[in-house]
């Protein structure tokens, strides 16, 4: 029998406290989930693109976040839009999967447009740093 594991991050629309589940079913309003077979169960997982929501970062390679304030980084991760999982490959290397639910923004709402652009900038920085440190990465 093939087993399927999944990891999800969820945040209620009220932007309250989130939770990351490893292998338990959860229904959510905003968030992402990564499903995988037992053979490729993640060796590490992190919530968000910055380190602000991960109590014990395990994947690392956060990029150059000097353009953002700590509150700004937390706000970008507060909607549960990203989860990273790291998986072992048969050759002994690892691959990091960045699973994102990108923000939508109406052009009339400048605040959400700026949020969207900042989210993409943070995503690009994290992806670039993973590649710079020699990691395989898929987003």
C-alpha positions as CSV (number, residue, x, y, z in Angstrom):
1,X,0.0,0.0,0.0
2,X,1.4,3.4,-1.0
3,X,1.2,6.0,1.7
4,X,0.8,9.7,1.0
5,X,2.1,12.3,3.4
6,X,1.4,16.0,3.2
7,X,2.4,19.2,4.8
8,X,0.3,22.2,4.9
9,X,0.3,25.7,6.2
10,X,-2.9,27.5,6.9
11,X,-4.0,30.9,8.1
12,X,-7.6,32.0,8.7
13,X,-8.7,35.0,6.9
14,X,-8.5,37.0,10.2
15,X,-4.7,36.5,9.9
16,X,-4.5,34.9,13.3
17,X,-1.9,32.4,14.4
18,X,-1.2,29.6,11.9
19,X,-0.2,26.1,12.3
20,X,1.9,23.6,10.2
21,X,0.6,20.1,10.0
22,X,2.7,17.1,9.2
23,X,0.5,14.3,7.9
24,X,-2.8,15.4,9.4
25,X,-5.8,16.6,7.5
26,X,-6.7,20.3,7.8
27,X,-9.2,22.5,6.1
28,X,-8.2,26.0,5.5
29,X,-9.2,29.3,3.9
30,X,-5.8,30.6,2.8
31,X,-2.8,28.4,2.5
32,X,-0.7,25.9,0.6
33,X,-0.1,22.2,0.9
34,X,2.6,19.8,-0.4
35,X,1.6,16.2,-0.9
36,X,4.3,13.5,-1.3
37,X,4.8,9.7,-1.3
38,X,6.5,8.0,1.6
39,X,9.6,7.5,-0.5
40,X,10.1,11.2,-0.8
41,X,9.0,12.4,2.7
42,X,10.5,15.7,3.4
43,X,13.7,15.8,5.6
44,X,12.9,19.5,6.5
45,X,10.0,21.9,6.2
46,X,9.5,25.6,6.8
47,X,6.6,28.0,6.8
48,X,7.0,31.2,4.9
49,X,9.7,32.7,2.8
50,X,11.5,34.4,5.6
51,X,12.6,33.0,9.0
52,X,10.0,35.0,11.0
53,X,7.5,32.2,11.3
54,X,9.8,29.2,11.6
55,X,10.9,28.6,15.2
56,X,13.8,26.4,14.2
57,X,14.8,27.1,10.6
58,X,16.1,23.9,9.0
59,X,16.4,24.8,5.3
60,X,18.1,28.2,5.6
61,X,19.3,30.3,2.6
62,X,17.0,33.2,3.3
63,X,18.5,35.7,0.9
64,X,19.3,39.3,1.5
65,X,16.3,40.7,3.3
66,X,17.7,44.1,4.2
67,X,15.1,45.8,2.0
68,X,12.4,44.6,4.5
69,X,11.7,45.5,8.1
70,X,11.1,42.6,10.6
71,X,7.4,43.6,10.6
72,X,7.3,43.7,6.8
73,X,8.8,40.2,6.6
74,X,6.2,38.9,9.1
75,X,3.4,40.6,7.2
76,X,4.5,39.0,3.9
77,X,4.4,35.5,5.6
78,X,1.3,36.2,7.7
79,X,-1.2,34.9,5.1
80,X,0.2,31.4,4.9
81,X,1.2,31.7,1.2
82,X,4.4,29.7,1.2
83,X,5.8,26.4,2.5
84,X,9.2,25.0,1.7
85,X,10.1,21.3,1.8
86,X,13.5,19.7,1.4
87,X,13.7,16.2,-0.1
88,X,16.6,13.7,-0.4
89,X,17.5,12.6,-3.9
90,X,18.9,9.2,-4.8
91,X,22.3,10.7,-5.6
92,X,22.6,12.0,-2.0
93,X,21.8,15.6,-2.9
94,X,18.6,17.4,-1.9
95,X,16.0,19.5,-3.7
96,X,14.0,22.3,-2.1
97,X,10.4,22.7,-3.3
98,X,8.9,26.2,-2.8
99,X,5.1,25.8,-2.9
100,X,3.4,29.2,-3.1
101,X,0.0,30.7,-3.5
102,X,0.8,34.1,-4.9
103,X,-1.2,37.1,-3.9
104,X,-3.7,38.7,-6.2
105,X,-4.0,42.5,-6.3
106,X,-6.4,44.8,-8.0
107,X,-4.6,47.7,-9.7
108,X,-6.9,50.1,-7.8
109,X,-5.6,48.9,-4.4
110,X,-2.1,50.2,-4.3
111,X,-1.4,48.6,-0.9
112,X,-2.1,45.1,-2.2
113,X,-0.2,45.8,-5.4
114,X,2.8,46.8,-3.3
115,X,2.3,43.7,-1.1
116,X,2.2,41.5,-4.2
117,X,5.4,43.0,-5.6
118,X,7.2,42.7,-2.2
119,X,6.1,39.0,-2.0
120,X,7.6,38.4,-5.4
121,X,10.8,40.1,-4.4
122,X,11.1,38.0,-1.2
123,X,10.3,34.8,-3.3
124,X,13.0,35.7,-5.8
125,X,15.5,36.5,-3.1
126,X,14.9,33.1,-1.4
127,X,15.1,31.2,-4.7
128,X,18.3,33.0,-5.7
129,X,20.0,32.3,-2.4
130,X,19.1,28.6,-2.6
131,X,20.7,28.4,-6.0
132,X,23.7,30.4,-4.9
133,X,24.3,28.0,-2.1
134,X,24.3,25.1,-4.6
135,X,20.9,23.7,-3.8
136,X,18.5,22.2,-6.3
137,X,15.3,24.3,-6.2
138,X,11.9,24.1,-7.7
139,X,9.2,26.7,-7.3
